[in-house]
Amino acid sequence: MATITFQGKPINTCGDLPTIGSQAPDFKLTNRKMQDVGLTNFAGKRKLLNIVPSLDTPTCATSTRKFNEKAAHLHNTEVLVISADLPFAQVRFCEIEGIKHVGALSTFRSSFAQDYGVELLDSILAGLTARAVLVLDETDTVIHAELVAEIADEPDYAAALAALSKA
């Protein structure tokens, strides 16, 4: 279990993020076509997982826009934003915001939040995910992991992108 804050007040996650050097757990998330996808759908590519509570919040929207901007220049890399939003809402957000280089995946019928240790256990956000960024290499080994300490803060974009450039 990890403790982060929401507006300065402590909240707990259900576990811990996968650690650097570990194999990322496979997942089942839902894409814009209501199809279940997992790590095998992105086999042989590097993956940046931008895990957010909901695209309907300012910080989540900002991080998705920023990673979308940076993703246009990344070779052999899938950038994925993962949230509890329904795929319909994710599609609408991406269309309105012009998000073309980030794939949106939903946790709505998945154990992803528990498997990755990011499910929030308390506060008004209970059941959503903490804000986190994971970078996986082509073999799904974790090469960067950040659990953002204050859920209202943006992740460290430079550190995630630097991990990709080293991979």
DSSP file with accessible surface (Angstrom, degrees, kcal/mol):
  #  RESIDUE AA STRUCTURE BP1 BP2  ACC     N-H-->O    O-->H-N    N-H-->O    O-->H-N    TCO  KAPPA ALPHA  PHI   PSI    X-CA   Y-CA   Z-CA
    1    1 A M              0   0  127      0, 0.0     2,-0.3     0, 0.0    15,-0.2   0.000 360.0 360.0 360.0 138.3    0.0    0.0    0.0
    2    2 A A        -     0   0   17     13,-0.6    11,-2.7   115,-0.2     2,-0.5  -0.884 360.0-140.2-117.1 153.2    1.2    3.5   -0.8
    3    3 A T  E     +A   12   0A  91     -2,-0.3     9,-0.2     9,-0.2     2,-0.2  -0.964  28.1 160.8-115.1 128.2    0.1    6.8    0.6
    4    4 A I  E     -A   11   0A   6      7,-2.6     7,-2.8    -2,-0.5     2,-0.3  -0.635  32.7-110.3-124.0-172.9   -0.3    9.8   -1.6
    5    5 A T  E     -Ab  10 150A  41    144,-2.6   146,-2.9     5,-0.3     2,-0.4  -0.921  12.0-159.6-126.0 154.5   -2.3   13.0   -1.1
    6    6 A F  E >  S-A    9   0A  41      3,-2.4     3,-1.8    -2,-0.3   144,-0.1  -0.975  90.6 -18.5-128.6 111.9   -5.4   14.6   -2.5
    7    7 A Q  T 3  S-     0   0  139     -2,-0.4    -1,-0.1     1,-0.3   143,-0.0   0.885 130.9 -52.3  54.3  40.0   -5.5   18.4   -1.9
    8    8 A G  T 3  S+     0   0   57      1,-0.2    -1,-0.3     0, 0.0   142,-0.0   0.297 115.1 114.6  84.7  -7.7   -3.0   17.8    0.9
    9    9 A K  E <  S-A    6   0A 144     -3,-1.8    -3,-2.4     1,-0.0    -1,-0.2  -0.797  71.4-109.8 -99.7 135.6   -4.9   15.1    2.7
   10   10 A P  E     +A    5   0A  98      0, 0.0     2,-0.3     0, 0.0    -5,-0.3  -0.330  38.5 175.5 -64.9 138.9   -3.5   11.5    2.8
   11   11 A I  E     -A    4   0A   4     -7,-2.8    -7,-2.6   112,-0.0     2,-0.3  -0.961  20.0-129.8-138.5 156.0   -5.2    8.8    0.7
   12   12 A N  E     -A    3   0A  41     -2,-0.3   109,-3.1    -9,-0.2   110,-0.6  -0.827   5.6-146.4-113.3 146.5   -4.1    5.2    0.2
   13   13 A T  B     -C  120   0B   0    -11,-2.7   107,-0.2    -2,-0.3   -11,-0.2  -0.632  29.7-114.8 -98.5 166.3   -3.7    2.9   -2.8
   14   14 A C  S    S-     0   0   43    105,-1.8     2,-0.2    -2,-0.2   104,-0.1   0.603  85.7 -31.9 -77.4 -11.6   -4.4   -0.8   -2.7
   15   15 A G  S    S-     0   0   14    102,-0.9   -13,-0.6   104,-0.2     2,-0.3  -0.814  80.6 -59.0-171.5-148.4   -0.8   -1.7   -3.3
   16   16 A D        -     0   0  108     -2,-0.2   102,-0.1   -15,-0.2     3,-0.1  -0.912  46.6-103.7-124.2 150.8    2.4   -0.6   -5.0
   17   17 A L        -     0   0   25     -2,-0.3   100,-0.1   100,-0.2    99,-0.1  -0.296  52.7 -87.2 -61.0 152.0    3.3    0.1   -8.6
   18   18 A P        -     0   0   19      0, 0.0     2,-0.2     0, 0.0    -1,-0.1  -0.361  55.0-117.7 -56.7 143.1    5.4   -2.5  -10.4
   19   19 A T    >   -     0   0   94      1,-0.1     3,-2.4     4,-0.1   123,-0.3  -0.498  29.9 -86.3 -89.8 156.7    9.0   -1.8   -9.6
   20   20 A I  T 3  S+     0   0  113      1,-0.3   123,-0.2    -2,-0.2    -1,-0.1  -0.352 117.9  25.5 -58.8 132.7   11.8   -0.9  -12.1
   21   21 A G  T 3  S+     0   0   57    121,-3.2    -1,-0.3     1,-0.4     2,-0.1   0.206  99.0 113.0  94.5 -14.2   13.2   -4.1  -13.5
   22   22 A S  S <  S-     0   0   33     -3,-2.4   120,-3.0   120,-0.1     2,-0.4  -0.458  75.8-103.3 -86.9 163.7   10.1   -6.1  -12.9
   23   23 A Q  B     -D  141   0C 115    118,-0.2   118,-0.2    -2,-0.1    -4,-0.1  -0.725  39.1-118.8 -84.0 129.4    7.9   -7.6  -15.6
   24   24 A A        -     0   0    7    116,-3.1     2,-0.1    -2,-0.4     3,-0.1  -0.457  31.1-110.5 -67.9 137.4    4.7   -5.6  -16.0
   25   25 A P        -     0   0   45      0, 0.0    -1,-0.1     0, 0.0    14,-0.0  -0.419  34.3-110.0 -64.2 143.8    1.5   -7.6  -15.2
   26   26 A D        -     0   0   93     12,-0.1     2,-0.3    -2,-0.1    12,-0.1  -0.298  41.6-160.4 -64.9 160.9   -0.6   -8.3  -18.3
   27   27 A F        -     0   0   11     -3,-0.1     2,-0.5     2,-0.0    12,-0.3  -0.940  23.3-141.2-140.6 164.6   -3.9   -6.4  -18.3
   28   28 A K        +     0   0  106     -2,-0.3    84,-0.4    10,-0.1     2,-0.3  -0.961  35.3 161.6-127.4 108.4   -7.3   -6.4  -19.9
   29   29 A L  E     -E   37   0D   0      8,-2.6     8,-3.1    -2,-0.5     2,-0.5  -0.856  36.1-115.6-123.5 162.8   -8.5   -2.9  -20.7
   30   30 A T  E     -EF  36 106D   1     76,-2.2    76,-2.7    -2,-0.3     6,-0.2  -0.866  26.0-154.4-107.8 129.8  -11.2   -1.7  -23.1
   31   31 A N    >   -     0   0   29      4,-2.8     3,-2.2    -2,-0.5    74,-0.1  -0.250  40.9 -83.1 -91.8-176.2  -10.5    0.4  -26.2
   32   32 A R  T 3  S+     0   0  127     72,-0.4    59,-0.1     1,-0.3    73,-0.1   0.688 128.5  54.9 -62.6 -21.2  -12.6    2.8  -28.1
   33   33 A K  T 3  S-     0   0  151      2,-0.1    -1,-0.3    55,-0.0     3,-0.1   0.210 119.5-108.4 -96.0  12.4  -14.3    0.0  -30.1
   34   34 A M  S <  S+     0   0   64     -3,-2.2     2,-0.4     1,-0.3    -2,-0.1   0.733  75.9 139.5  65.5  26.0  -15.3   -1.8  -26.8
   35   35 A Q        -     0   0  104     -4,-0.0    -4,-2.8     1,-0.0     2,-0.3  -0.797  55.7-120.2 -99.2 142.9  -12.7   -4.5  -27.5
   36   36 A D  E     -E   30   0D  71     -2,-0.4     2,-0.3    -6,-0.2    -6,-0.2  -0.650  35.5-177.1 -80.5 135.3  -10.5   -5.9  -24.7
   37   37 A V  E     -E   29   0D  14     -8,-3.1    -8,-2.6    -2,-0.3     2,-0.2  -0.937   6.7-178.2-130.9 155.9   -6.8   -5.4  -25.2
   38   38 A G    >   -     0   0    5     -2,-0.3     3,-1.6   -10,-0.2     4,-0.3  -0.749  50.9 -74.5-138.0-172.9   -3.7   -6.4  -23.3
   39   39 A L  G >  S+     0   0    5    -12,-0.3     3,-2.1     1,-0.3   -11,-0.1   0.842 123.0  66.5 -58.6 -32.7    0.0   -6.1  -23.4
   40   40 A T  G >  S+     0   0  108      1,-0.3     3,-1.4     2,-0.2    -1,-0.3   0.784  89.2  66.1 -62.7 -24.4    0.2   -8.6  -26.3
   41   41 A N  G <  S+     0   0   97     -3,-1.6    -1,-0.3     1,-0.3    -2,-0.2   0.669 109.2  38.6 -67.5 -16.1   -1.7   -6.1  -28.5
   42   42 A F  G X  S+     0   0   25     -3,-2.1     3,-1.8    -4,-0.3    -1,-0.3   0.018  86.4 158.0-120.9  24.8    1.4   -3.8  -28.2
   43   43 A A  T <   +     0   0   70     -3,-1.4    96,-0.1     1,-0.3     3,-0.1  -0.173  65.1  17.4 -56.6 139.0    4.1   -6.6  -28.4
   44   44 A G  T 3  S+     0   0   45     94,-1.1     2,-0.3     1,-0.3    -1,-0.3   0.436 106.3 101.9  79.9   0.5    7.5   -5.5  -29.5
   45   45 A K  S <  S-     0   0   74     -3,-1.8    -1,-0.3    93,-0.2    95,-0.2  -0.834  75.7-114.1-113.7 153.9    6.8   -1.8  -28.8
   46   46 A R  E     -g   77   0D  26     30,-2.7    32,-2.9    -2,-0.3     2,-0.4  -0.563  36.2-150.6 -75.9 151.2    7.8    0.4  -25.9
   47   47 A K  E     -gH  78 136D   0     89,-2.3    89,-3.1    30,-0.2     2,-0.5  -0.991  17.2-164.1-132.5 132.9    4.9    1.5  -23.9
   48   48 A L  E     -gH  79 135D   0     30,-2.6    32,-3.1    -2,-0.4     2,-0.7  -0.981  14.3-159.9-111.3 116.5    4.2    4.6  -21.9
   49   49 A L  E     -gH  80 134D   0     85,-3.4    85,-2.0    -2,-0.5     2,-0.9  -0.891   5.3-168.7-101.2 109.2    1.2    4.1  -19.5
   50   50 A N  E     -gH  81 133D   1     30,-3.4    32,-2.5    -2,-0.7     2,-0.5  -0.857  13.2-165.0 -96.6  97.6   -0.2    7.5  -18.4
   51   51 A I  E     +gH  82 132D   0     81,-2.8    81,-2.3    -2,-0.9    32,-0.2  -0.782  15.5 167.9 -92.9 124.2   -2.6    6.3  -15.6
   52   52 A V        -     0   0    0     30,-2.9    32,-0.3    -2,-0.5    77,-0.2  -0.937  43.0-125.5-135.5 155.0   -5.1    8.9  -14.5
   53   53 A P  S    S-     0   0    8      0, 0.0    31,-1.3     0, 0.0     2,-0.3   0.961  89.3 -19.4 -64.5 -50.4   -8.3    9.1  -12.4
   54   54 A S    >   -     0   0   21     29,-0.2     3,-1.0    30,-0.1     6,-0.3  -0.946  45.8-135.0-161.7 136.9  -10.5   10.6  -15.1
   55   55 A L  T 3  S+     0   0    7     -2,-0.3     6,-0.1     1,-0.3    -1,-0.1   0.619 100.2  77.8 -66.4 -10.7  -10.0   12.5  -18.4
   56   56 A D  T 3  S+     0   0  145      4,-0.1    -1,-0.3     5,-0.1     3,-0.0   0.087  80.7  81.8 -88.9  22.3  -12.7   14.8  -17.1
   57   57 A T  S <> S-     0   0   51     -3,-1.0     4,-2.4     1,-0.1     5,-0.2  -0.945  85.3-119.7-124.6 151.3  -10.3   16.6  -14.7
   58   58 A P  H  > S+     0   0  108      0, 0.0     4,-2.5     0, 0.0     5,-0.2   0.896 109.9  46.4 -58.8 -44.7   -7.9   19.4  -15.6
   59   59 A T  H  > S+     0   0   28      2,-0.2     4,-2.6     1,-0.2     5,-0.2   0.916 113.4  49.0 -68.4 -39.7   -4.7   17.7  -14.6
   60   60 A C  H  > S+     0   0    0     -6,-0.3     4,-2.0     2,-0.2    -1,-0.2   0.918 112.7  48.2 -64.6 -42.7   -5.6   14.4  -16.4
   61   61 A A  H  X S+     0   0   10     -4,-2.4     4,-2.5    -7,-0.2    -2,-0.2   0.921 111.8  50.4 -63.1 -42.6   -6.5   16.4  -19.5
   62   62 A T  H  X S+     0   0   32     -4,-2.5     4,-2.7    -5,-0.2     5,-0.2   0.932 110.0  48.5 -62.5 -46.5   -3.3   18.3  -19.4
   63   63 A S  H  X S+     0   0    0     -4,-2.6     4,-2.6     1,-0.2     5,-0.2   0.903 111.8  50.3 -64.6 -35.8   -1.1   15.3  -19.0
   64   64 A T  H  X S+     0   0    0     -4,-2.0     4,-2.3    -5,-0.2    -1,-0.2   0.932 111.6  47.6 -67.4 -43.1   -2.9   13.6  -21.9
   65   65 A R  H  X S+     0   0   92     -4,-2.5     4,-2.2     2,-0.2    -2,-0.2   0.920 113.3  48.5 -62.2 -43.2   -2.4   16.6  -24.1
   66   66 A K  H  X S+     0   0   82     -4,-2.7     4,-2.1     2,-0.2    -2,-0.2   0.925 113.1  45.7 -66.9 -43.1    1.3   16.9  -23.2
   67   67 A F  H  X S+     0   0    3     -4,-2.6     4,-2.7    -5,-0.2    -1,-0.2   0.875 110.2  55.9 -67.9 -33.2    2.0   13.2  -23.8
   68   68 A N  H  X S+     0   0   21     -4,-2.3     4,-1.0    -5,-0.2    -2,-0.2   0.933 107.9  48.8 -60.6 -43.8    0.1   13.5  -27.1
   69   69 A E  H  < S+     0   0  121     -4,-2.2     3,-0.4     1,-0.2     4,-0.2   0.926 117.0  40.9 -62.1 -44.8    2.3   16.3  -28.2
   70   70 A K  H >< S+     0   0   91     -4,-2.1     3,-1.4     1,-0.2    -1,-0.2   0.831 105.7  65.2 -74.4 -30.5    5.5   14.4  -27.3
   71   71 A A  H >< S+     0   0   12     -4,-2.7     3,-1.7     1,-0.3    -1,-0.2   0.764  84.1  73.9 -67.2 -24.9    4.3   11.0  -28.6
   72   72 A A  T 3< S+     0   0   49     -4,-1.0    -1,-0.3    -3,-0.4    -2,-0.1   0.778 101.9  43.3 -59.8 -22.7    4.2   12.3  -32.2
   73   73 A H  T <  S+     0   0  164     -3,-1.4     2,-0.4    -4,-0.2    -1,-0.3   0.349  89.1 108.2-105.8   4.1    8.0   12.1  -32.2
   74   74 A L    X   -     0   0   47     -3,-1.7     3,-0.5    -4,-0.2     2,-0.3  -0.721  59.5-141.0 -92.2 131.5    8.5    8.7  -30.5
   75   75 A H  T 3  S-     0   0  154     -2,-0.4   -29,-0.2     1,-0.2     3,-0.1  -0.697  77.9  -5.7 -90.3 138.3    9.6    5.7  -32.5
   76   76 A N  T 3  S+     0   0   56     -2,-0.3   -30,-2.7     1,-0.2     2,-0.4   0.848 103.3 128.1  51.4  41.9    8.2    2.3  -31.9
   77   77 A T  E <   -g   46   0D  22     -3,-0.5     2,-0.5   -32,-0.2   -30,-0.2  -0.993  48.6-155.5-134.4 133.5    6.3    3.5  -28.9
   78   78 A E  E     -g   47   0D  53    -32,-2.9   -30,-2.6    -2,-0.4     2,-0.6  -0.936  11.3-159.3-103.5 125.5    2.6    3.3  -27.8
   79   79 A V  E     -g   48   0D   5     -2,-0.5    24,-2.8    22,-0.4     2,-0.4  -0.942  15.4-174.3-105.5 122.7    1.5    6.0  -25.5
   80   80 A L  E     -gi  49 103D   2    -32,-3.1   -30,-3.4    -2,-0.6     2,-0.5  -0.966  19.3-154.8-123.4 131.1   -1.6    5.0  -23.6
   81   81 A V  E     -gi  50 104D   0     22,-2.6    24,-2.8    -2,-0.4     2,-0.5  -0.921  17.8-163.7-101.2 128.6   -3.8    7.0  -21.3
   82   82 A I  E     +gi  51 105D   0    -32,-2.5   -30,-2.9    -2,-0.5     2,-0.3  -0.964  21.6 147.1-119.5 121.5   -5.6    4.7  -18.8
   83   83 A S  E     - i   0 106D   0     22,-2.0    24,-2.1    -2,-0.5    25,-0.3  -0.923  57.3-109.9-145.4 171.1   -8.6    5.9  -16.9
   84   84 A A  S    S+     0   0   30    -31,-1.3   -30,-0.1   -32,-0.3    22,-0.1   0.509  78.2 119.3 -82.2  -3.4  -11.9    4.7  -15.4
   85   85 A D  S    S-     0   0   26    -32,-0.2    23,-0.4    20,-0.2    -2,-0.2  -0.274  75.1-104.5 -60.8 147.0  -13.8    6.8  -18.0
   86   86 A L    >>  -     0   0   83      1,-0.1     4,-2.2    20,-0.1     3,-0.6  -0.388  30.9-112.3 -66.5 149.7  -16.1    4.8  -20.3
   87   87 A P  H 3> S+     0   0    0      0, 0.0     4,-2.7     0, 0.0     5,-0.2   0.849 117.0  59.5 -53.6 -34.7  -14.7    4.4  -23.8
   88   88 A F  H 3> S+     0   0  127      1,-0.2     4,-2.1     2,-0.2     5,-0.1   0.919 107.9  44.3 -61.0 -43.1  -17.5    6.6  -25.2
   89   89 A A  H <> S+     0   0   29     -3,-0.6     4,-2.7     2,-0.2    -1,-0.2   0.888 112.1  53.0 -69.4 -37.9  -16.3    9.5  -23.0
   90   90 A Q  H  X S+     0   0    2     -4,-2.2     4,-2.7     2,-0.2    -2,-0.2   0.921 109.2  49.0 -62.9 -43.2  -12.6    8.8  -23.8
   91   91 A V  H  X S+     0   0   27     -4,-2.7     4,-2.6     2,-0.2     5,-0.2   0.938 111.8  48.9 -61.0 -46.7  -13.4    8.9  -27.6
   92   92 A R  H  X S+     0   0  146     -4,-2.1     4,-2.6    -5,-0.2     5,-0.2   0.938 112.1  48.6 -60.0 -46.0  -15.3   12.2  -27.1
   93   93 A F  H  X S+     0   0   29     -4,-2.7     4,-2.6     1,-0.2     6,-0.2   0.942 112.4  47.9 -58.9 -49.9  -12.4   13.7  -25.1
   94   94 A C  H  X>S+     0   0    6     -4,-2.7     5,-2.3     1,-0.2     4,-0.8   0.891 113.3  47.9 -62.6 -38.3   -9.8   12.6  -27.7
   95   95 A E  H ><5S+     0   0  131     -4,-2.6     3,-0.6    -5,-0.2    -1,-0.2   0.942 114.2  45.3 -67.7 -45.6  -11.9   14.0  -30.6
   96   96 A I  H 3<5S+     0   0  128     -4,-2.6    -2,-0.2     1,-0.2    -1,-0.2   0.904 119.1  42.3 -64.2 -39.9  -12.5   17.4  -28.9
   97   97 A E  H 3<5S-     0   0   73     -4,-2.6    -1,-0.2    -5,-0.2    -2,-0.2   0.500 108.8-120.2 -87.6  -5.0   -8.9   17.7  -27.8
   98   98 A G  T <<5 +     0   0   34     -4,-0.8     2,-0.8    -3,-0.6    -3,-0.2   0.830  47.2 171.7  68.6  33.1   -7.4   16.5  -31.1
   99   99 A I      < +     0   0   13     -5,-2.3    -1,-0.2    -6,-0.2    -2,-0.1  -0.654  13.0 148.5 -79.6 110.0   -5.6   13.6  -29.4
  100  100 A K        +     0   0  168     -2,-0.8    -1,-0.2    -3,-0.1    -2,-0.0   0.529  64.0  50.4-119.1 -13.4   -4.2   11.5  -32.2
  101  101 A H  S    S+     0   0   97    -23,-0.0   -22,-0.4     1,-0.0     2,-0.4   0.265  97.6  71.8-114.8  10.1   -1.0   10.0  -30.8
  102  102 A V        -     0   0   12    -24,-0.1     2,-0.4    -8,-0.0   -22,-0.2  -0.997  69.7-142.5-127.9 130.4   -2.3    8.6  -27.5
  103  103 A G  E     - i   0  80D  29    -24,-2.8   -22,-2.6    -2,-0.4     2,-0.5  -0.782  16.3-141.9 -90.1 134.4   -4.5    5.5  -27.2
  104  104 A A  E     - i   0  81D  16     -2,-0.4     2,-0.4   -24,-0.2   -72,-0.4  -0.835  20.0-176.9 -99.4 131.4   -7.2    5.7  -24.6
  105  105 A L  E     - i   0  82D   6    -24,-2.8   -22,-2.0    -2,-0.5     2,-0.4  -0.983  14.6-140.1-129.7 141.1   -8.0    2.6  -22.6
  106  106 A S  E     -Fi  30  83D   0    -76,-2.7   -76,-2.2    -2,-0.4     3,-0.3  -0.803  11.0-160.2-106.0 142.2  -10.7    2.1  -19.9
  107  107 A T    >   +     0   0   17    -24,-2.1     3,-1.9    -2,-0.4   -23,-0.2   0.336  58.9 117.5 -91.5   6.5  -10.5    0.2  -16.7
  108  108 A F  T 3  S+     0   0   81    -23,-0.4    -1,-0.2   -25,-0.3   -24,-0.1   0.693  87.4  22.3 -61.3 -22.5  -14.3    0.0  -16.4
  109  109 A R  T 3  S+     0   0  102     -3,-0.3     2,-0.3   -81,-0.1    -1,-0.3  -0.224 111.9  93.2-131.3  48.4  -14.5   -3.9  -16.6
  110  110 A S    <   -     0   0   29     -3,-1.9     3,-0.2   -80,-0.0     4,-0.1  -0.920  69.0-138.6-140.7 158.2  -10.9   -4.7  -15.5
  111  111 A S  S  > S+     0   0   58     -2,-0.3     4,-2.9   -83,-0.2     3,-0.5   0.195  71.0 116.0 -99.1  15.1   -8.8   -5.5  -12.5
  112  112 A F  H  >  +     0   0    0    -84,-0.4     4,-2.5     1,-0.2     6,-0.3   0.888  69.9  53.8 -51.3 -49.2   -6.0   -3.2  -13.8
  113  113 A A  H  4>S+     0   0    8     -3,-0.2     5,-2.0     1,-0.2     6,-1.4   0.892 115.4  39.9 -59.3 -39.4   -6.2   -0.8  -10.9
  114  114 A Q  H >45S+     0   0   87     -3,-0.5     3,-1.2     3,-0.2    -1,-0.2   0.922 114.6  52.3 -73.1 -44.6   -5.7   -3.6   -8.4
  115  115 A D  H 3<5S+     0   0   79     -4,-2.9    -2,-0.2     1,-0.3    -1,-0.2   0.821 115.5  41.1 -62.8 -31.8   -3.1   -5.5  -10.4
  116  116 A Y  T 3<5S-     0   0    0     -4,-2.5    -1,-0.3    -5,-0.3    -2,-0.2   0.374 110.8-120.5 -98.8   3.3   -1.0   -2.3  -10.8
  117  117 A G  T < 5S+     0   0    5     -3,-1.2  -102,-0.9    -4,-0.2  -115,-0.2   0.711  81.8 111.9  71.1  22.2   -1.5   -1.2   -7.2
  118  118 A V      < +     0   0    0     -5,-2.0    12,-2.4    -6,-0.3     2,-0.2   0.415  32.5 121.9-111.5   3.1   -3.1    2.1   -8.1
  119  119 A E  B     -K  129   0E  44     -6,-1.4  -105,-1.8    10,-0.2     2,-0.4  -0.479  62.3-128.5 -68.1 130.9   -6.7    1.7   -7.0
  120  120 A L  B     -C   13   0B   1      8,-3.0     7,-2.9     5,-0.3  -107,-0.2  -0.670  20.8-168.9 -80.9 132.5   -7.6    4.4   -4.5
  121  121 A L        +     0   0   83   -109,-3.1     2,-0.3    -2,-0.4    -1,-0.1   0.671  61.5  21.2 -97.0 -22.3   -9.1    3.0   -1.3
  122  122 A D  S    S+     0   0   57   -110,-0.6     3,-0.3     3,-0.0     5,-0.1  -0.813  84.7  53.6-141.4 178.8  -10.4    6.0    0.5
  123  123 A S  S >  S-     0   0   50     -2,-0.3     3,-1.8     1,-0.2  -112,-0.0  -0.084 102.4 -59.1  79.5 179.5  -11.5    9.6    0.0
  124  124 A I  T 3  S+     0   0  150      1,-0.3    -1,-0.2     3,-0.0     0, 0.0   0.657 136.5  62.3 -68.7 -11.1  -14.1   10.8   -2.4
  125  125 A L  T >  S+     0   0   29     -3,-0.3     3,-2.5     2,-0.1    -5,-0.3   0.360  72.0 141.8 -94.2   5.2  -11.9    9.3   -5.2
  126  126 A A  T <   +     0   0   53     -3,-1.8    -5,-0.2     1,-0.3     3,-0.1  -0.182  67.5  26.7 -52.0 133.5  -12.2    5.7   -3.8
  127  127 A G  T 3  S+     0   0   46     -7,-2.9    -1,-0.3     1,-0.4     2,-0.1   0.121 103.0  96.4  97.6 -20.3  -12.4    3.3   -6.7
  128  128 A L  S <  S-     0   0   49     -3,-2.5    -8,-3.0     1,-0.1    -1,-0.4  -0.336  79.9 -96.9 -87.1-179.8  -10.5    5.5   -9.2
  129  129 A T  B     -K  119   0E   1    -77,-0.2   -10,-0.2   -10,-0.2    -1,-0.1  -0.698  27.2-118.3 -99.0 153.1   -6.8    5.2   -9.9
  130  130 A A        -     0   0    0    -12,-2.4     2,-0.5    -2,-0.3    -1,-0.1  -0.321  44.1 -93.5 -70.1 166.4   -4.0    7.2   -8.5
  131  131 A R        +     0   0    6     17,-0.3    17,-2.3   -79,-0.1     2,-0.3  -0.769  63.7 150.9 -87.0 125.0   -2.0    9.3  -11.0
  132  132 A A  E     -HJ  51 147D   0    -81,-2.3   -81,-2.8    -2,-0.5     2,-0.4  -0.985  34.7-149.3-151.7 157.4    1.0    7.3  -12.2
  133  133 A V  E     -HJ  50 146D   0     13,-2.4    13,-2.4    -2,-0.3     2,-0.4  -0.998  14.8-178.2-132.5 128.7    3.3    6.9  -15.2
  134  134 A L  E     -HJ  49 145D   0    -85,-2.0   -85,-3.4    -2,-0.4     2,-0.5  -0.978  10.4-159.0-122.8 140.6    5.0    3.6  -16.2
  135  135 A V  E     -HJ  48 144D   0      9,-2.3     8,-3.2    -2,-0.4     9,-1.3  -0.988  11.5-169.2-118.4 128.6    7.4    3.1  -19.1
  136  136 A L  E     -HJ  47 142D   0    -89,-3.1   -89,-2.3    -2,-0.5     6,-0.2  -0.918  14.4-134.4-115.9 142.6    7.9   -0.4  -20.4
  137  137 A D    >   -     0   0   32      4,-2.4     3,-2.1    -2,-0.4   -92,-0.2  -0.148  46.7 -79.0 -81.0-172.1   10.5   -1.6  -22.8
  138  138 A E  T 3  S+     0   0   73      1,-0.3   -94,-1.1   -94,-0.2   -93,-0.2   0.703 133.6  49.6 -64.9 -18.9    9.7   -3.9  -25.8
  139  139 A T  T 3  S-     0   0   84    -95,-0.1    -1,-0.3     2,-0.1     3,-0.1   0.222 120.3-106.6-102.8  11.5    9.7   -6.9  -23.5
  140  140 A D    <   +     0   0   28     -3,-2.1  -116,-3.1     1,-0.3     2,-0.4   0.688  69.2 148.8  69.0  24.3    7.3   -5.3  -21.0
  141  141 A T  B     -D   23   0C  31   -118,-0.2    -4,-2.4     1,-0.0     2,-0.4  -0.723  54.2-114.1 -84.1 135.3   10.0   -4.8  -18.4
  142  142 A V  E     +J  136   0D   1   -120,-3.0  -121,-3.2    -2,-0.4    -6,-0.2  -0.571  41.7 167.0 -72.6 122.6    9.4   -1.7  -16.3
  143  143 A I  E     +     0   0D  49     -8,-3.2     2,-0.3    -2,-0.4    -7,-0.2   0.468  68.8  23.9-114.4  -7.1   12.1    0.9  -17.0
  144  144 A H  E     +J  135   0D  25     -9,-1.3    -9,-2.3  -125,-0.1     2,-0.4  -0.946  61.9 178.9-155.8 137.0   10.4    3.9  -15.3
  145  145 A A  E     +J  134   0D  32     -2,-0.3     2,-0.4   -11,-0.2   -11,-0.2  -0.973   3.0 172.9-143.6 125.4    7.8    4.1  -12.5
  146  146 A E  E     -J  133   0D  42    -13,-2.4   -13,-2.4    -2,-0.4     2,-0.7  -0.968  14.6-169.4-136.0 120.2    6.3    7.2  -11.0
  147  147 A L  E     -J  132   0D  49     -2,-0.4     2,-0.3   -15,-0.2   -15,-0.2  -0.951  35.2-126.3 -99.9 113.6    3.4    7.4   -8.5
  148  148 A V        -     0   0    5    -17,-2.3   -17,-0.3    -2,-0.7     3,-0.1  -0.474  12.4-145.1 -68.8 125.1    2.6   11.1   -8.4
  149  149 A A  S    S+     0   0   72     -2,-0.3  -144,-2.6     1,-0.2     2,-0.5   0.841  88.8  38.7 -64.0 -37.9    2.7   12.1   -4.7
  150  150 A E  B >  S-b    5   0A  27   -146,-0.2     3,-2.7     4,-0.1  -144,-0.2  -0.970  78.6-146.2-116.0 117.6   -0.1   14.7   -4.9
  151  151 A I  T 3  S+     0   0    5   -146,-2.9  -145,-0.1    -2,-0.5    -1,-0.1   0.758  97.5  58.2 -60.3 -22.8   -2.9   13.5   -7.2
  152  152 A A  T 3  S+     0   0   44   -147,-0.3    -1,-0.3     2,-0.1     2,-0.2   0.577  92.6  90.2 -82.9  -6.2   -3.6   17.1   -8.4
  153  153 A D  S <  S-     0   0   91     -3,-2.7    -5,-0.1     1,-0.1   -22,-0.0  -0.571  80.8-113.5 -89.6 155.9    0.0   17.5   -9.6
  154  154 A E        -     0   0   78     -2,-0.2    -4,-0.1     1,-0.1    -1,-0.1  -0.450  35.9-106.0 -80.4 155.3    1.3   16.6  -13.1
  155  155 A P        -     0   0    8      0, 0.0     2,-1.4     0, 0.0     3,-0.2  -0.232  39.6 -90.2 -73.4 173.0    3.7   13.8  -13.6
  156  156 A D     >  -     0   0   83      1,-0.2     4,-1.8     2,-0.1     5,-0.2  -0.684  45.9-179.7 -85.8  90.0    7.4   14.2  -14.4
  157  157 A Y  H  > S+     0   0   34     -2,-1.4     4,-2.7     1,-0.2     5,-0.3   0.904  77.0  55.4 -59.0 -44.5    7.2   14.3  -18.2
  158  158 A A  H  > S+     0   0   72      1,-0.2     4,-2.4     2,-0.2    -1,-0.2   0.885 107.2  49.1 -60.0 -41.7   11.0   14.7  -18.6
  159  159 A A  H  > S+     0   0   30      2,-0.2     4,-2.0     1,-0.2    -1,-0.2   0.916 112.6  47.3 -66.2 -41.7   11.8   11.7  -16.5
  160  160 A A  H  X S+     0   0    0     -4,-1.8     4,-1.7     2,-0.2    -2,-0.2   0.938 115.0  45.8 -64.9 -44.5    9.3    9.4  -18.4
  161  161 A L  H  X S+     0   0   36     -4,-2.7     4,-2.0     1,-0.2    -2,-0.2   0.873 110.0  54.6 -68.6 -34.4   10.6   10.7  -21.8
  162  162 A A  H  X S+     0   0   39     -4,-2.4     4,-1.4    -5,-0.3    -1,-0.2   0.903 105.6  53.1 -64.9 -39.4   14.2   10.3  -20.7
  163  163 A A  H  X S+     0   0   13     -4,-2.0     4,-1.0     1,-0.2     3,-0.2   0.905 109.0  50.0 -62.5 -39.0   13.5    6.6  -19.8
  164  164 A L  H  < S+     0   0    0     -4,-1.7     3,-0.4     1,-0.2    -1,-0.2   0.888 107.0  53.6 -65.2 -39.2   12.1    6.1  -23.3
  165  165 A S  H  < S+     0   0   92     -4,-2.0    -1,-0.2     1,-0.2    -2,-0.2   0.788 109.8  48.6 -69.9 -24.2   15.1    7.7  -25.0
  166  166 A K  H  <        0   0  176     -4,-1.4    -1,-0.2    -3,-0.2    -2,-0.2   0.678 360.0 360.0 -83.8 -22.4   17.4    5.3  -23.1
  167  167 A A     <        0   0   54     -4,-1.0  -121,-0.1    -3,-0.4   -31,-0.0  -0.363 360.0 360.0 -72.9 360.0   15.4    2.2  -24.0
